[in-house]
Amino acid sequence: MTELSLRLAVSLAQIVAVMGIVMLTVMILTLAERKVLGWMQDRMGPMEVGPYGILQPIADGLKLFFKEDIVPAGANKAMFTLAPILAMVPAMIGFAVIPFGPNVTVNIFGITIKPFVISDINIGVLYILAFASIGAYGIILGGWSSNSKYSLLGGLRSAAQVISYELNVGLAIVGVLLLSGSLSLVTITQAQAGGFWHWFIWGARPDGFFPIHTQIFAFVVFVISAVAETNRVPFDLPEAESELVAGFFTEYSGMRFAFFFIAEYANMVLVSCVAASLFLGGWNAPYPGTILGYAGLEQLAWVENVAWFTLKVYMFLFLFFWLRATLPRLRYDQLMRFGWKVMLPIALANIVVTAITAYFFPR
Amino acid sequence: MEQIFFFYFAFVIAATSVLVIAMRNPVYSALALLIMFFHVAGLYVTLHAEFLAAVQIIVYAGAILVLYLFVVMLLNLKQDDRYHRQWPMAAGVGMMLFVEAIILTGMKGWTAPLVPTGSETTVEEAGNTEVIGDVLYSTYLFPFEVASLILLVAMIGAIILAKKDLLEVHSNG
């Protein structure tokens, strides 16, 4: 029984650590987005709170925390309360299967734990897809329960958008699954070890350099669809401020609003982690092995691996900001046409081509 | 332990299924259905069918139910009680199912019990995604292809329904 409680304590500690890191990343992102946008538009960004405005997220958090909680007249109170929770939980729960670092085991108090892999289930990718699709309920219900036209329109747009682009995300992943032969993110990352030419975006076989299994098209489809699924610019039609005020969360204020906000940013972090693990080799460095490993510090190699994973994730997050500063919003029919008539055929063709090459040139 | 989980899942599935048809507000019905889908997925997990559990959530909760909710909101059916006047039909179907259940329970001793072809350990070793793929493309290849044909027919039907206006305009002009 003590072993069981010890395992429980270790798991809880891991969950708390990951939650803490995700929330910290979200805080950093809120500031980083405003700073990056500012620099791209030749402004300074927030400068008032703390040196160079680095305490701005704390000020924002305090403001949201002390704001009045308003429930509009005629709103469905129960659903209005439930919606932010339904948006936030799926965004957080997906991190359970992300491998943040190498799949090493550590012995503590006589039990074996994997510090960087909370849970290595054999359906890891499907688990993330499943909970990502549940996130749409928060947005739809938030829009419906507010009893406001703008909110309802935002919620309906979001429902159509999430369903359309979720399909493309799922199909873009299939090529990687065909090559790695597994749904576990740990196994998929391990299959990409040994240099950047083995990453699935390049797709060389384990014994060569030639990019015969390249997943670059799937990667592009995945990244674009992921931007659409997280409702970010240029696909932010559910919250298009010039036509729908703020879309599905028009009527929300205070902490309920903060929940939607955190959910959006946590989703950005989650899809960045998934993209890094599936296409860019996850924790693997772009060269074989690790420098610390060659230097004889094998037990510290995890530092390098985690650093590479973090770098890749932040690269994607920067891409989100970059897109926001660069591209104008799509019109709704353009969004739908792009999803169904451009992205979907590319993803399907990629599956066919990958299946054929994987059959004739097995890894 | 497994028994406790089974009874929890079974109870919630039964209770939320009743709520789906008992609720007056169609949005609440859809949410009760969502909770039911999750507990069915939980039941699959206790049976070591993780793949089915994930697919259950992706397909039913993530896609089909969102579309239901979409339609319900667009039509804005608020507390419509037209659909609560179907009890004679429901009683007939329920009666048939009840009699069937009694007959099946009574016949339990007479027929040979079903023998599962693969054991749980073989599935665990190969990973249940691979096992499902193997079975689907060998033993159940014909039903699988029939199912895809039905889906194709449904797809063509939907396209024809959507393009009906265009065809009529074309023939008139």
Contacts between the chains, C-beta under 8 A, distances in Angstrom:
chain1	res1	chain2	res2	distance
A	79	B	27	7.2
A	121	B	50	6.6
A	122	B	50	6.6
A	122	B	127	5.4
A	122	B	128	7.6
A	122	B	129	6.9
A	123	B	50	4.8
A	123	B	51	5.6
A	123	B	53	7.9
A	123	B	54	4.9
A	123	B	129	6.9
A	126	B	51	7.1
A	126	B	54	3.7
A	126	B	55	7.0
A	126	B	58	6.7
A	127	B	54	5.8
A	129	B	54	7.6
A	129	B	58	5.6
A	129	B	62	7.7
A	130	B	54	5.1
A	130	B	57	4.0
A	130	B	58	4.9
A	130	B	61	7.6
A	130	B	62	6.4
A	131	B	57	7.8
A	132	B	62	8.0
A	133	B	57	7.4
A	133	B	58	5.9
A	133	B	61	7.0
A	133	B	62	2.7
A	133	B	63	6.9
A	133	B	66	7.5
A	134	B	57	7.2
A	134	B	61	6.3
A	134	B	62	6.5
A	136	B	62	7.5
A	136	B	66	5.6
A	137	B	34	7.0
A	137	B	66	7.3
A	137	B	69	7.6
A	140	B	66	7.0
A	140	B	69	5.7
A	140	B	70	7.5
A	140	B	73	7.3
A	141	B	27	7.7
A	141	B	31	7.9
A	144	B	27	6.6
A	144	B	73	5.3
A	152	B	73	6.8
A	155	B	73	7.3
A	156	B	70	6.6
A	156	B	73	6.4
A	156	B	74	6.9
A	159	B	66	5.6
A	159	B	69	7.1
A	159	B	70	5.0
A	160	B	70	7.3
A	162	B	66	7.5
A	163	B	63	6.2
A	163	B	66	6.0
A	163	B	67	7.1
A	166	B	62	7.0
A	166	B	63	7.7
A	170	B	58	7.8
A	182	B	127	7.9
A	183	B	51	7.9
A	183	B	129	5.9
